Amino acid sequence: MSFTIGVRREDKNEWEKRVPITPEHVAELIEKFDIKTVVQPSNIRAFSDDDYRKIGASINEDLSNSNVVYAVKEIPINFFKPGKTYVFFAHVIKGQRYNMPMLKKMMELGCNLIDYEKIVDEHGRRLVFFGRYAGLAGMTDALWAYGQRIKLRGLNSPICEIKQTIRYGRLSEIKKHLVEIGDKINSDGLQKEISPLVVGFAGYGNVSRGAQEILDILPVEEIAPMELDSIKCEYSNNVIYKVVFKEENMVERLDSKADFNLKHYYNNPEKYKSVFHKYIPYLSILMNCIYWDKRYPRLVTKDFIKKNYNKKFKLQVIGDISVDLNGAIEFTQKTTTPGNPAFVYNPSNDDIIDGYSGEGIAVIAVDNLPCELPRDSSKAFSDTLIRFIPAIAKADFSVDFDALELPPEIKKAVILYHGKLTPDYKYMNKFL
């Protein structure tokens, strides 16, 4: 029996050049597993039609003969076919309103949906992800925006030489340039007007680690959250100070001073309040890398910024990699694109303007940051996905869900089966 998978062309915007499966892995599927691949043509994809054609894939607009169709981002409503299986980042598990029509259409057509976001191990850690690359690109963009902000103040720091991620092309180019920037910081130091330069990371997962990987190329000294006050007067201007915030630093219980318990917090977030505001005055750049939904306290509120903002306010840039609209960063009011990556929030009039200049705090809110490194990020993603593809391609999706044979990590990520929400996702009915 022959098996065929399809790879959909990404077309969400001009910057989306990623692929879920690289030509290298398509060749492996053909040679090792006798799984054929049909790829939709694209003029902008990081890997060309010829790259796929050379290793034996078919290039065809029509994917209807594919057992399973893979994509990266959300799929347009008119693309789905009755009874087909689709694997992509659906962005529906929080009840995202803008994707409910897509989910309803898949239900009407009796489709199966596997969401990369829910492919996790027994500890809930994601196994198929772009997160590291979101962090890599997000940190680079935040440093670029910070450099542009201080340049507007007439400061000419080595940081001002850092470019936006898409101006480099490959990760290796970014790292090489940052080594050169780091040498200048080591030798020349940073101006007193911006020292101590402090970068805070909210969260410590894949996204945060990717962001820290970029910052750590520069001369960095890591300090604990409780040490922030101590460097206010006594610091070095030849390093950038890094501080990583965990949940125990960011919230405290409302009803007692009991020792922090992570499991209790996750199970009872309504019993906690944010204390993150006490760190904000020390930070030059904040990288938001946390998972957030409306049950959790916010990191940065409009009210705090409005009450405390002044001309000497230290925080210049927020790299909101998580990009939850009006979420952990309350004034992240919209997403941005690589072509227009930043906006500035002005607390005095509660308004935002595009760009990185102006009164207030600049926010980087690109919702598909890994597409700024499309070739590198696609390869890394495909490396994580490839081990699951043969089992998905050869699964019998005609049987009842209980009888469906898939690796447990994949079966837990099946949101729709024959057009119905699977047991773990019944809660989503309230959003529909």
N, C-alpha and C positions, 0 to 999 in steps of 0.2 A: 504494500500500500504506500503510495507516495504522499508526502506532506508538503504543503506550501504555505509560507508565511508572507505577509505583505508589510512593506515599510511605507508609511504615509509621508508625503511631502509636508514639511512645516511651512505654514503661511500666515502665522499670527501677525507678524510684522516683518519689515525689511531686515531686522537684526537677527531674526530667528533662523540660524543656519545649522543648528544641531541635528544629530541623528541619534536614534536609540540603538542602532546596530551598525557597526563600522564594516567596511568591505572585508577587512581581515577576518572578522567573525562570521560574515556571510560565507566566506570561503570554507571556514571550519565546519559550518553547518552542512554544506554540500558534501564535503569530503568524508566527514566522520559520521554523519547522521542521515545522509540522503534527504536532507530538507532543502527544498528549493526556496528561493526568495524572489519576490517581485517588488521592485522599487519604483515609486512614482517619480517621474522626471522633475528636476528642479534646476533653476539657473543660479541659485544663491547658496545652495547647501555646501557645507564645509568639505564634503567629499563629493566629487562630480559624478555625473551619470556614467562616464567612462571608467571611473575608479571601480564602480560596481559591475559594469558590463565586462570588464577585463577578467574578473574572477568568477564569472559564470552566472551572475544575477540577470534577471530579465528587467528591462525598463519598460514600464507600461502604466498608462493612466488608470487603467481598470484593475482594481485589486479584488474583484468579486470572487475570484477562484481561490483566494487565500483562506486557509483554515483559521488563521489568527492574524489580526492587523496590529502592528506596533506603531506608536507615535510618541512624541515627547509631550507637547502641550495639548490643550483641549481641542476636540474635534468638532467641526461645524455640524449643525443638526442635519443638514441635507446629505451628509456623507454616509451615514449609517445604513446598513443593509439588515433585513430581518434575520434574526437568529445567529448573527455573527459574533465572534469574540474579539474584544478590543482591549489593548493594554496601553495605558498612558497615564499621565498625571491629570486626574479628572478634577481635582479641586472641588470636591462636593462633600467631604466628610464633616465639615463644619456647617453644612447647610448653606454654603455660599449661594446667595440668591441669584447671582448672575449666571450660574451654571445649572440651576434647577430645570430650565426648559430643555437643556441638553439631556439631563438625566431622565426626564419624563419621556422624551422621544425614544431613548434607548429602551425604556420600559415598554412603551407601546409596540416597539418592533421585536420584543422578546430577546434583546441582546444580552450578552455576557460582558461584564466589565471587571477587569483586574486593574487595580490602582497601584502604581509603583510605591506610592507613599505608605501603603499598608503592608508592604513586604518587609517583615521584621523577624528578628530571632526571638528566642524564648524570653529574652529580657526586654523586648520592645525596641531594640536598636535596629534602625533601618539598614537594609542590606543592599538596596538598589537606589542610588542617590547621586545628585549633582552637588550636594551640600558643600563639599570642600571647595568646589570651584565658585560657588556663590560667595564663599568667604574670601577666596583669593581675589576675585574681581572686586568685591565690595570694599575690601580694605584698600586696594589700590586706588579705587575711585574716591574713597573718603580722604586719603592722603592728598590726592590731586585737588579735590575741592578745598581742603584746608590750605594748601599752597596758594590757590587762587584767592582765597579770602584774605590771607595775610599780605599777599602782593598788593591787594587793593588798599591796604593800610601803609603802603610804601616800604614794606619789609622785603628784603631779597634774601631769603633763606634757601639752603640747598633743597628743602622740601618743595620749593616752588618749581623745581625742575621736573618733578614727577608728573607723568602724563596720565590721562585716562586710559583705562585698560585697553579699549579698542584701538588706541593709537600705537600699541605695541604689536599686537597680533598673536604672539606666542608667549607662554608662561616663561620660557627660558630668557626671553628678551627683558621681561619685567625684572626677573631676579638679577640679571647681569647689571641692569641700570641701577637697581637699588643698592647693590654692592658699592657702586661708584658714589651714590648719594651718601651712603653710610660712611665711607672714607672721609668725605667732606665734613660730615657732622663730627666725626672723631677729631679731625684736625682743626676745624674752624669753630666748631660749637654752634649753638643756636642763640639768636638774639635774646637779650634779657626780657624784651617785650612779650615773648611767647614762652619763656621758661618759668617753671618747669613744664615741658610739654608732656601731657598725660593722656594716654589712650586707654579707655575703659572698655571691657568686653562683658556684656551681659550674656551669660551662657557659656558652655564649655563643650558643646557637641561638635559634630562634623563641621558645621558652618563656622563656629568660633575657632576651631583648630585651623581651618583654612585661612581665616583672617589673620590669626596670630602667626601663621607660617610666613606671611608677607611681612608683617611688622618686624618679626624676629631677624630678618635679613639686615635691618638697620641696627645700630648700637642701642640695645634695650636693657633696661634694668627692671625686673619684675618686683613689684611690692604688693603687700596685702592691702585689702580695703582699709583696714584700721591704721595703716601707715600713711595714708594720704595727707593728713594734716601735718605730719612731721617733715614733709618735703616742701612745704609752702615757703619756708625761709631758708632751709639748708638743702641745696640740691646741686646737681651737676648739669651744665648746659651742653655736655658732650654725649648725653644719652637721652633716649625717650623712655619715659616711665610707663610701664604696662601694668594694669591691674585687671584681674579676672574676677567677676562677681558670680557667686553661686546663689542658689535660692536662699540659703541661710543668711546671706548678706543683704538680700533685697527685700525681704518681708519679715514681719514678726506677728505673733498671735495677738488677736484682739483681747482674749479673755484671760491670759496669764503670761508669765515670764518663763514658762517651761522650756526646756531645751528643745531646740528645733528638731523636728522629725520630718524628713522629706516625704515619706509615704503619707503621713497625716496631712501634710500640705497639699499633696496632689489629690487626696481624697476629700479634703475639706477646704478648698481655697477661699470659700466665703468667710472662714474664720480668721483670715489673715489680712493685714494691711501692708501697703508698700512703705518701706523706709528708705527707698532709693534716693529720695530727694536730698538726703544729707551728703551724698557723694557728688551730686551734680556740680556744685561750685568749683570742685577741684579738677574737673575733666576738660580737656581741650577738644577731644574727639570721643564720641560714644558709638560703639558698634553694638547694635541690637541684634542678637543672634538667638533669641529664645523662642520656644513654642509658646503661643499665647492664644487664648480665647476669652470670651467675655466673662468667664467665671473668675479670672485671675486679676489681681491688682495691676494697675498700669505702672510702667517705669517712670515715664515723664508726662506730667499733666499740663494742660494749658494754664490752669490756675497757678501752679507753682511758677511757671516761666513768667507769667504776667506779673506776679507779685515780686519776683526777684530779678528780672532782667534789667540791666543798665548798660551803659556804654562800655564798661570794663568787664562785662560778663565773659568768663573764660571759654565756655563751651561754644565752639564755632560750627562744628559739623556733627551731624548724626548720620551714621551709615546704617539705615534701617533695612537690614538684609531680610528680616522676617516679613516686612511689608504687610502688616495687618492694618487695614484702613481704620483710622480712629481707634487704634488698639493700644498696644503697649506704649507706643509713642502717640499720644492723643492727637497731635496735629499732623500726623501723616494722613493727609486728606485725599491724596491721590497717588497712583503709581506713576513712575516716570519711565523713560526709555533711554537706551544708550545714546541716542541722538540728542536728547534733552534730559540729562540725568538728574538734575538738581532743581529744587525750589527753596526759597527762603521763607520761613515762617516769621511774621512780625507780630509779637505778642501785644503790641500797643493797639493794633486795630484788628487783631485776630484774622489776619489775611495772609495769603501766600502769593508770591510772585515767582515765575520761572527764572532759573539761572542761579548763580552762586553769590551774586552781589546784593547789597541792600541790608537794611537794619533787621536784625534778628538772628535766627539759626538756620544754617543751610542743611537740607535733608536730601540724602541720596536714597531714592525709593524705587530703584529699578527692579521690576518684579521677575525678570529673567536674566539675572546677572551672568550665569554661566555661558550665555550666548555671546558674551564679549570675548570668550576664549573658546570658540565653537569646536575647533579641532581637538584641542587638548581635553576639553570637558567631555566631548562625545566618546573619545577613546576610553577615558576613565569610567564613564557610565556603562559603556558596552562591556567593559571588563567585569563589572559587577553583575550584569544581566545575563551574560552568555550561559552560565551554568544552569539557568532555569528554562532557557528557550526550548530545548528538545522536549522536555516533559510537557510544557504547555502546548507545543505544536502537535504532539502525538496524543494528547488527552482526548477521551471520548466525551464530548460535551452534550451528548444526547441523553445520557443517563440522569437519574435523579441526583440532586446535589449531594445527598448522603453517600451515594455510590461513586461520585466523581473522584478519580484518582489523580492527585496532584501532590507535589511536595507540600508539606504542611505550611511552609512559609508563604507559598503561593495561594493555597486554598484559603488561608486567613485573609488574603487580599482580594478575594472575589466579592465585590460589592453587589453586583447584579448577577443573577443566574436565571436564564430563561425569562428575563425581563422583570424579575421580582427581587426585592431586597433580601439578601441572605440573613440568617439569624443574627449575626453580629452587627448588622447595619439596619435592623428594623427601626431603630430610633430615628432614622432619617425621614420616616413617614411624616413627622410633624413639620418638616421643612417643605414637604411637597404639597 
